[in-house]
C-alpha cells in the first residue's frame, strides 16, 4: 500500500467527526479521489458506478463496485476482504437492474433501514438516476447532501502526502523543461505533447510517473485566449506566445505548474504585462501563510494588478492533491474576493495568476504548501518568460 493503515484510520476518524457534525449516519462517496483518500483504491474504473461507504459504527469503510474490479480493490486498499463487494456485469448498463440496487442490498443486509445517508449530489460521479434508484430501494432512509464533505477533510495534508506531492513536483519540473526546450519555430505541437507525456510517465530515476488528471494544456498563437485546448497538428510560428500548464502525478498526487514561451523577441508592451503578473505572483507568495484568508491573498494580487490596465475575472488559486480525470483540483476553496476561508498549515494550493487575453496571454503558476509563517514551493523552475 501507498500509505500505512494508520493513516487511513486517521482519515476515517476525521471524516466521521464531520459526519457527526452534519448528523449523517452513513456516507457514500462516489468521487474517485475521495474513494482513494478513504480506502486507497486506485483503479481506472470510474466510468462505472462505484463507491466507498462509511458507516459510523464500522471500523472500516466498505468498497462497492463492479465485480471485475474487486481484485483491484483487494490489491490497492487497506480494507478486509469481507468489506469489498462486487456486483455482476448484468448490472452494467442494464435497463432492468441498477448498481445502486446492489448498494442498497448491501446496506440492507447490514440492518440499514431508516438511517440518514449522505450522498455527493454535487459530484459528477453521482447521477440523478443513481440517486433515484437508490432511494427507491431504501424508502425509509433520509438523504442529505454531502457533496464536498470528504473534499474538505482532504485539504490538510499529512507529511507523506506532501512527500508524494514533492515527488510529483520533480516530475512536473522535468516535463516543463522538456516542453520549453522542445518548443521552437517549425516544431509541431503534437511532437511537444508526445515528449511531455513521455517525461511525465517515465518520471525520475527513483519514482515512476502516473497519468495526470488533466491533459497538458497547450495554447499558442491566436488560441491563447482559450486556456483549456490541447495540442494540434499545427507547427509553432515566429512571434507565437505559447502557454503551458501541466502536472506530474505520483500515487494520484499532483503538483501543477504553468509557464509561458515567446518565440522571437517580445515587444516592450508585452514585457510590461509579464512583469506585472510576476510581481503579483510574488506578492501572493509573500502574503500566504497559515491564518491568512483566501480573500487577503486575492486582495494582494488585485493590489498589484491595479497598477496596470490589465483585468482578470477568474480566480487566482485553488487547492490541489489527489486527482483523477477530469480534475486535479480539490473543488473546495478558491483564491478570489469573497472567499473568507482561513488557510491552515499543510494545505496545498496551485497559485495561478494567469492571463488569457488574445495577444497578451501570459501564464505562470506555483504549487505550494502553506506553512505557519509562509509557503513552500513544491516545484522548482524559473518563473520568467522564456524567449526562444
C-alpha positions as CSV (number, residue, x, y, z in Angstrom):
1,X,0.0,0.0,0.0
2,X,1.0,3.6,-0.6
3,X,0.1,4.6,3.0
4,X,0.1,2.8,6.3
5,X,-3.2,1.6,7.6
6,X,-2.9,4.1,10.5
7,X,-3.1,7.0,8.1
8,X,-6.3,5.7,6.6
9,X,-7.8,5.2,10.0
10,X,-7.0,8.8,10.9
11,X,-8.7,10.0,7.7
12,X,-11.7,7.9,8.6
13,X,-11.8,9.3,12.1
14,X,-11.8,12.9,10.7
15,X,-14.5,12.0,8.2
16,X,-16.7,10.5,10.8
17,X,-16.3,13.6,13.0
18,X,-17.5,15.7,10.1
19,X,-20.4,13.3,9.5
20,X,-21.4,13.7,13.2
21,X,-21.5,17.5,12.9
22,X,-23.8,17.2,9.9
23,X,-25.9,14.4,11.5
24,X,-25.1,11.9,8.8
25,X,-25.2,8.2,9.8
26,X,-23.8,6.8,6.6
27,X,-21.7,8.4,3.9
28,X,-21.4,7.2,0.4
29,X,-18.6,8.8,-1.7
30,X,-18.6,8.1,-5.4
31,X,-15.9,10.6,-6.3
32,X,-12.8,8.6,-7.3
33,X,-10.4,11.0,-5.5
34,X,-12.4,10.7,-2.2
35,X,-12.6,6.9,-2.7
36,X,-8.8,6.8,-3.0
37,X,-8.4,9.0,0.1
38,X,-10.5,6.8,2.4
39,X,-9.7,3.4,1.0
40,X,-6.6,3.6,-1.2
41,X,-8.5,2.3,-4.2
42,X,-6.7,3.3,-7.4
43,X,-8.3,1.8,-10.5
44,X,-9.3,3.3,-13.8
45,X,-12.9,2.1,-13.3
46,X,-14.7,5.4,-12.5
47,X,-16.6,5.0,-15.8
48,X,-18.9,2.6,-14.0
49,X,-20.8,3.2,-10.7
50,X,-18.7,2.5,-7.6
51,X,-18.3,3.9,-4.2
52,X,-16.8,3.8,-0.7
53,X,-19.4,3.6,2.2
54,X,-18.6,4.9,5.6
55,X,-20.8,3.6,8.4
56,X,-20.5,5.3,11.7
57,X,-20.2,2.1,13.8
58,X,-17.9,0.2,11.5
59,X,-14.1,0.3,11.9
60,X,-13.5,0.1,8.1
61,X,-15.4,1.5,5.1
62,X,-17.0,-0.7,2.5
63,X,-15.8,-0.7,-1.1
64,X,-18.6,-1.4,-3.6
65,X,-18.0,-1.7,-7.3
66,X,-18.0,-3.9,-10.4
67,X,-17.0,-7.5,-9.7
68,X,-14.3,-7.2,-12.3
69,X,-12.7,-4.6,-10.2
70,X,-12.8,-6.5,-6.9
71,X,-9.2,-7.8,-7.3
72,X,-8.1,-4.2,-7.9
73,X,-9.7,-3.2,-4.6
74,X,-8.0,-6.2,-2.8
75,X,-4.6,-5.1,-4.2
76,X,-4.8,-1.4,-3.6
77,X,-6.9,-0.8,-0.5
78,X,-6.4,-1.4,3.3
79,X,-9.8,-3.0,3.6
80,X,-10.5,-6.5,4.8
81,X,-11.8,-8.8,2.0
82,X,-15.2,-9.1,3.7
83,X,-15.6,-5.3,3.3
84,X,-15.2,-5.4,-0.5
85,X,-18.3,-6.1,-2.6
86,X,-18.7,-6.6,-6.3
87,X,-21.8,-6.5,-8.5
88,X,-22.1,-8.7,-11.6
89,X,-21.9,-7.5,-15.2
90,X,-25.6,-7.9,-15.5
91,X,-25.9,-4.6,-13.6
92,X,-23.7,-2.7,-16.1
93,X,-25.8,-0.6,-18.5
94,X,-28.9,-2.6,-17.9
95,X,-32.4,-1.4,-18.4
96,X,-33.8,-3.6,-15.6
97,X,-31.0,-3.7,-12.9
98,X,-29.0,-0.8,-11.5
99,X,-25.8,-0.9,-9.5
100,X,-27.4,1.3,-6.8
101,X,-29.8,-1.6,-6.2
102,X,-26.8,-3.6,-5.2
103,X,-25.6,-0.8,-2.9
104,X,-29.0,-0.8,-1.2
105,X,-29.0,-4.6,-0.8
106,X,-25.5,-4.5,0.9
107,X,-26.7,-1.8,3.3
108,X,-30.0,-3.7,4.0
109,X,-28.0,-6.8,4.9
110,X,-26.2,-4.7,7.5
111,X,-29.5,-3.6,9.0
112,X,-29.7,-0.2,7.4
113,X,-33.4,0.7,7.1
114,X,-34.1,4.2,8.5
115,X,-30.7,5.9,8.7
116,X,-29.6,9.3,7.4
117,X,-27.4,8.8,4.4
118,X,-25.1,11.5,2.9
119,X,-24.6,11.4,-0.8
120,X,-22.4,13.6,-3.1
121,X,-25.2,15.2,-5.0
122,X,-22.9,17.9,-6.5
123,X,-20.3,15.4,-7.8
124,X,-20.2,14.3,-11.5
125,X,-19.8,10.8,-10.3
126,X,-23.4,10.6,-8.9
127,X,-26.2,10.9,-11.4
128,X,-29.8,11.8,-10.8
129,X,-30.8,8.2,-12.0
130,X,-28.4,6.7,-9.4
131,X,-29.9,8.7,-6.6
132,X,-33.5,7.9,-7.7
133,X,-32.8,4.1,-8.0
134,X,-31.1,4.1,-4.6
135,X,-33.9,6.0,-2.9
136,X,-36.5,3.5,-4.3
137,X,-34.7,0.6,-2.6
138,X,-34.4,2.4,0.8
139,X,-37.6,4.4,1.1
140,X,-37.4,4.8,4.9
141,X,-34.0,6.4,4.8
142,X,-33.4,10.2,4.9
143,X,-30.9,11.7,2.4
144,X,-28.6,14.7,2.9
145,X,-26.2,16.4,0.6
146,X,-22.6,15.6,1.4
147,X,-21.1,16.7,-1.9
148,X,-17.8,18.1,-0.6
149,X,-17.5,16.6,2.9
150,X,-14.5,14.4,2.2
151,X,-13.0,17.1,-0.1
152,X,-12.8,19.4,2.8
153,X,-11.3,16.8,5.1
154,X,-8.7,16.1,2.5
155,X,-7.4,19.7,2.4
156,X,-4.9,19.5,5.2
157,X,-2.2,17.1,4.1
158,X,-0.1,14.6,6.1
159,X,3.7,14.6,5.8
160,X,3.6,11.6,3.5
161,X,1.0,13.2,1.2
162,X,3.3,16.3,0.9
163,X,6.3,14.0,0.2
164,X,4.4,12.4,-2.7
165,X,3.5,15.9,-4.0
166,X,7.1,16.9,-3.9
167,X,8.0,13.8,-5.9
168,X,5.3,14.8,-8.4
169,X,6.7,18.3,-8.5
170,X,10.1,17.0,-9.6
171,X,8.4,15.2,-12.5
172,X,6.4,18.3,-13.3
173,X,9.6,20.4,-13.5
174,X,11.3,17.9,-15.7
175,X,8.3,17.8,-18.1
176,X,8.1,21.6,-18.2
177,X,11.8,21.8,-19.0
178,X,11.3,19.3,-21.8
179,X,8.4,21.2,-23.2
180,X,10.3,24.6,-23.1
181,X,13.4,23.0,-24.7
182,X,11.3,21.4,-27.4
183,X,9.2,24.4,-28.4
184,X,10.6,26.4,-31.4
185,X,9.6,27.8,-34.7
186,X,8.5,24.9,-37.1
187,X,8.1,22.3,-34.4
188,X,4.7,20.5,-34.3
189,X,2.6,20.9,-31.2
190,X,1.8,17.2,-31.2
191,X,5.6,16.4,-31.1
192,X,6.0,18.5,-28.0
193,X,2.9,16.9,-26.4
194,X,4.4,13.4,-27.0
195,X,7.7,14.4,-25.3
196,X,5.8,15.9,-22.3
197,X,3.8,12.6,-21.9
198,X,7.0,10.5,-22.1
199,X,8.6,12.6,-19.4
200,X,5.5,12.6,-17.2
201,X,5.2,8.8,-17.3
202,X,8.9,8.0,-17.2
203,X,9.3,10.0,-14.0
204,X,12.6,10.2,-12.2
205,X,15.3,7.6,-11.5
206,X,13.6,6.9,-8.2
207,X,9.9,7.4,-9.0
208,X,7.8,6.5,-12.0
209,X,5.1,8.9,-13.0
210,X,1.4,8.2,-13.3
211,X,-1.2,9.6,-15.8
212,X,-2.2,13.1,-14.8
213,X,-5.8,14.0,-14.1
214,X,-5.7,16.8,-16.8
215,X,-4.0,16.7,-20.1
216,X,-1.1,19.1,-20.8
217,X,-2.8,22.4,-21.7
218,X,-1.0,23.9,-24.6
219,X,-2.4,27.1,-26.2
220,X,-0.5,29.2,-28.7
221,X,-0.8,31.9,-31.3
222,X,-4.3,33.2,-31.8
223,X,-5.6,30.4,-29.4
224,X,-4.0,31.7,-26.2
225,X,-7.4,33.2,-25.1
226,X,-8.7,29.6,-24.9
227,X,-6.8,28.1,-22.0
228,X,-8.2,24.6,-22.0
229,X,-7.3,23.5,-25.5
230,X,-4.9,20.6,-26.3
231,X,-2.2,20.2,-28.9
232,X,-2.9,20.2,-32.7
233,X,-1.2,19.2,-35.9
234,X,0.0,22.8,-36.4
235,X,3.6,23.9,-36.0
236,X,4.7,26.8,-33.9
237,X,5.4,30.1,-35.7
238,X,7.6,33.1,-35.1
239,X,6.1,35.6,-32.6
240,X,3.8,32.9,-31.1
241,X,3.0,33.1,-27.4
242,X,2.9,29.6,-26.1
243,X,1.2,28.9,-22.7
244,X,1.7,25.6,-20.9
245,X,0.1,24.1,-17.9
246,X,0.8,20.5,-16.8
247,X,1.5,18.3,-13.8
248,X,3.4,15.3,-12.8
249,X,1.5,12.7,-10.8
250,X,2.7,10.3,-8.1
251,X,0.2,7.9,-6.4
252,X,-2.5,10.2,-7.7
253,X,-1.0,13.3,-6.1
254,X,-0.3,16.3,-8.4
255,X,1.8,19.5,-8.4
256,X,0.8,21.5,-11.4
257,X,2.9,24.3,-13.0
258,X,2.3,26.9,-15.7
259,X,4.9,28.7,-17.8
260,X,5.0,30.8,-21.0
261,X,7.3,30.8,-24.0
262,X,7.6,33.6,-26.6
263,X,9.1,32.5,-30.0
264,X,11.0,35.6,-31.1
265,X,11.5,39.0,-29.4
266,X,8.6,40.1,-27.4
267,X,7.5,43.8,-27.6
268,X,8.0,46.0,-24.6
269,X,4.3,46.3,-24.1
270,X,4.1,42.5,-23.6
271,X,7.2,42.6,-21.3
272,X,5.4,45.1,-19.1
273,X,2.4,42.8,-18.7
274,X,4.7,39.9,-17.8
275,X,6.4,42.0,-15.2
276,X,3.1,42.9,-13.6
277,X,2.0,39.3,-13.4
278,X,5.3,38.1,-11.9
279,X,5.1,40.9,-9.3
280,X,1.6,39.8,-8.5
281,X,2.7,36.2,-8.1
282,X,5.5,37.2,-5.7
283,X,3.2,39.4,-3.7
284,X,0.8,36.5,-3.2
285,X,3.6,34.1,-2.2
286,X,4.7,36.7,0.4
287,X,1.2,37.0,1.8
288,X,0.3,33.3,2.0
289,X,0.7,31.7,5.4
290,X,-1.4,29.9,8.0
291,X,-4.3,32.1,9.4
292,X,-4.5,34.3,6.3
293,X,-7.8,34.2,4.4
294,X,-8.2,33.4,0.7
295,X,-9.6,36.9,0.3
296,X,-6.5,38.5,1.7
297,X,-4.3,36.6,-0.8
298,X,-6.6,37.6,-3.7
299,X,-6.5,41.2,-2.5
300,X,-2.7,41.3,-2.6
301,X,-2.9,40.2,-6.3
302,X,-5.5,42.8,-7.1
303,X,-3.4,45.5,-5.5
304,X,-0.6,44.8,-8.0
305,X,-3.0,44.4,-10.9
306,X,-4.5,47.8,-10.1
307,X,-1.1,49.4,-11.1
308,X,-1.9,48.4,-14.8
309,X,-4.7,48.4,-17.3
310,X,-4.9,44.5,-17.1
311,X,-8.1,42.8,-15.9
312,X,-8.6,39.3,-14.7
313,X,-12.0,37.9,-13.7
314,X,-11.1,34.3,-12.9
315,X,-9.8,33.1,-9.6
316,X,-6.0,33.0,-8.9
317,X,-5.7,29.8,-7.0
318,X,-7.3,26.6,-5.7
319,X,-6.4,23.6,-3.6
320,X,-4.7,20.5,-5.1
321,X,-3.9,17.0,-4.1
322,X,-5.4,13.7,-5.2
323,X,-6.8,13.8,-8.7
324,X,-8.5,11.7,-11.3
325,X,-9.8,12.8,-14.7
326,X,-11.1,15.3,-15.3
327,X,-9.6,17.4,-12.4
328,X,-6.6,17.7,-10.1
329,X,-8.3,20.4,-8.0
330,X,-10.0,19.6,-4.7
331,X,-13.1,21.6,-5.6
332,X,-13.4,23.5,-2.3
333,X,-12.0,26.9,-1.7
334,X,-10.8,29.5,-4.2
335,X,-8.3,32.4,-4.1
336,X,-10.6,35.2,-5.0
337,X,-12.5,38.1,-3.4
338,X,-15.4,36.9,-1.2
339,X,-13.8,33.6,-0.1
340,X,-13.1,34.1,3.6
341,X,-11.7,30.6,4.2
342,X,-8.7,30.7,6.6
343,X,-5.7,29.0,5.2
344,X,-4.1,26.3,7.5
345,X,-0.8,24.7,7.8
346,X,-0.2,21.9,5.2
347,X,-2.9,23.0,2.9
348,X,-1.6,22.7,-0.7
349,X,-2.6,25.2,-3.4
350,X,-2.0,25.9,-7.0
351,X,-1.4,29.7,-7.3
352,X,-2.3,30.7,-10.9
353,X,-2.3,34.4,-11.7
354,X,-2.8,33.6,-15.4
355,X,-3.9,36.0,-18.2
356,X,-5.6,34.5,-21.2
357,X,-6.4,37.6,-23.3
358,X,-5.5,37.5,-27.0
359,X,-2.1,38.9,-27.8
360,X,-1.3,39.5,-24.2
361,X,-1.7,36.0,-22.7
362,X,0.8,35.0,-20.0
363,X,0.6,32.2,-17.5
364,X,2.8,31.4,-14.6
365,X,2.0,29.4,-11.5
366,X,3.4,27.7,-8.5
367,X,2.2,24.7,-6.4
368,X,2.8,25.4,-2.8
369,X,2.4,24.1,0.7
370,X,1.1,26.5,3.3
371,X,3.4,26.8,6.4
372,X,3.0,28.5,9.7
373,X,4.9,31.6,8.6
374,X,4.8,31.4,4.8
375,X,4.7,29.0,1.9
376,X,7.0,26.3,0.4
377,X,7.3,25.7,-3.3
378,X,6.6,22.1,-4.4
379,X,8.3,22.6,-7.8
380,X,11.4,24.5,-8.6
381,X,11.7,26.2,-12.0
382,X,12.4,29.8,-13.0
383,X,9.2,31.8,-13.3
384,X,10.4,34.2,-16.0
385,X,9.1,34.4,-19.6
386,X,11.2,32.2,-21.9
387,X,12.4,33.7,-25.1
388,X,13.2,31.3,-28.0
